[in-house]
Amino acid sequence: MRRRTNVPNSRRRRESTTTSLASEITKYEFENGRCEGPKTLTCSTSADEKVCRRYHSYRSGQYAFPNDENELDRMDLENHLFSLVLGGNLHLAPLDSPQRILDLGTGTGIWAIDMADRYPSAAVIGTELSPVQPKWVPPNLTFQIDDFSQDWTFQEDSFDLIHWRLLLASISDYPRLFKQAFDHTKPGGYLEVHEIDPMFYCDDGSLPEGSSARQWSVLFLEACAKLGRAIPPTDSYKVGMEAAGFVDVQERVYKRPSNTWPKDPRLKEIGKFTYANHVEGLHAFTIGPFTRALGWTPLEVEVLLAKARAEWRSRAIHGYQKGGGLGAEAGGENAGSEGQEDMMSRFNAVWLKFGFGGFGCCLHEVLHEVLHEA
Ligand SMILES: C[S@@+](CC[C@H](N)C(=O)[O-])C[C@H]1O[C@@H](n2cnc3c(N)ncnc32)[C@H](O)[C@@H]1O
């Protein structure tokens, strides 16, 4: 569990990107009126949230999904799903009296709040584009409106744990983010990442021919790539972490069943919440990317979503999503220095192929192939 000694530890002056809460960041944008019959309702800035989706305004357009109450409730529901998957644990990293913890893209801040309660002597920071977190939080927790894709203003080598969860479709430059995370993790500290793979998987042939749920996944990946937020398969993160300098990357890949179809009671429970989460979130995940990147009309989106939801609901279809949790350590001497250049070029090859390749079949399979060909 070592960090290379030859990693530059630059402390150059960085442009400040941390912004205090100003009124303009709460002037949310409204878009994507829901369909009423064949008609799409138009949104204005004073839009009714029952009709329109609400989007962040600070660094507008960075994040393609809404930040409205429906979506915030869904994020809290998904927090419970992660708790089920991780057996009630908040993290996988073996923390010992952490002093500083950073949660990137904290959302409602639910994980950061739990961490601040769990480690009262640690200073916990959650960064976000949207000021949607509660005001009353543990005293050792602060939320900052900050864009993690910019240069970070935190002190380098200062965090015991940097955590991110569900930033898929939010990251345009993975190597840079992994590198910034590495530079800001203390020697011996950890980066922990939890993501899901939006592909709709099925192993036993119960997925119908021409499945709409599968079609949604492929189109979603295509739309995100076109928006400059290509989603890597969960098992590719390890390469990116190692290329940035992290060592001893531990990876846990698991299944999130599409509903209560499994016999196993634990998987059934996970499936119950996976279903609720996905069906509740589908409109939020789809309406922005499909209309902006693929040129679909809201009505076309609704039609596909209705068919995809029906497949997600069917217990005869044994579908699942893959989730992945990865923990990696930064610290120590020399270890991890071997093969860094190879890893970086393999990592870059994935992104180049992803960026310039066609969108023919399933991009995930293309990525998977590149990552595992070595
Ligand atoms: C799907 S939510 C996940 C929230 C939280 N991590 C969780 O697991 O509950 C992704 C969050 O990342 C935030 N986000 C996306 N891009 C960001 C950026 N460049 N800087 C800061 N936050 C960002 C979004 O505003 C959103 O709240």
The ligand as a MOL file (V3000), in Angstrom:
LIG
                    3D

  0  0  0     0  0            999 V3000
M  V30 BEGIN CTAB
M  V30 COUNTS 27 29 0 0 0
M  V30 BEGIN ATOM
M  V30 1 C -26.3410 11.1120 -8.7820 0
M  V30 2 S -25.9580 12.3780 -7.6760 0 CHG=1
M  V30 3 C -25.1410 11.5160 -6.3680 0
M  V30 4 C -25.1400 12.2810 -5.0740 0
M  V30 5 C -24.3730 11.6240 -3.9130 0
M  V30 6 N -22.9880 11.3740 -4.2650 0
M  V30 7 C -25.0330 10.3500 -3.4750 0
M  V30 8 O -24.5220 9.2650 -3.7920 0
M  V30 9 O -26.0840 10.4340 -2.8070 0 CHG=-1
M  V30 10 C -24.6040 13.2210 -8.4360 0
M  V30 11 C -24.3260 14.5600 -7.7810 0
M  V30 12 O -23.0870 15.0760 -8.2850 0
M  V30 13 C -23.2210 16.4680 -8.4210 0
M  V30 14 N -22.2360 16.9310 -9.4120 0
M  V30 15 C -22.2080 16.6090 -10.7250 0
M  V30 16 N -21.1590 17.2100 -11.3280 0
M  V30 17 C -20.5340 17.9220 -10.3620 0
M  V30 18 C -19.3790 18.7660 -10.3700 0
M  V30 19 N -18.6940 18.9720 -11.5030 0
M  V30 20 N -18.9950 19.3320 -9.2000 0
M  V30 21 C -19.7150 19.1100 -8.0570 0
M  V30 22 N -20.8050 18.3310 -7.9940 0
M  V30 23 C -21.2180 17.7370 -9.1340 0
M  V30 24 C -24.6460 16.6490 -8.9040 0
M  V30 25 O -25.1080 17.9660 -8.6810 0
M  V30 26 C -25.3770 15.5910 -8.0970 0
M  V30 27 O -25.9150 16.0980 -6.9130 0
M  V30 END ATOM
M  V30 BEGIN BOND
M  V30 1 1 1 2
M  V30 2 1 2 3
M  V30 3 1 2 10
M  V30 4 1 3 4
M  V30 5 1 4 5
M  V30 6 1 5 6
M  V30 7 1 5 7
M  V30 8 2 7 8
M  V30 9 1 7 9
M  V30 10 1 10 11
M  V30 11 1 11 12
M  V30 12 1 11 26
M  V30 13 1 12 13
M  V30 14 1 13 14
M  V30 15 1 13 24
M  V30 16 1 14 15
M  V30 17 1 14 23
M  V30 18 2 15 16
M  V30 19 1 16 17
M  V30 20 1 17 18
M  V30 21 2 17 23
M  V30 22 1 18 19
M  V30 23 2 18 20
M  V30 24 1 20 21
M  V30 25 2 21 22
M  V30 26 1 22 23
M  V30 27 1 24 25
M  V30 28 1 24 26
M  V30 29 1 26 27
M  V30 END BOND
M  V30 END CTAB
M  END
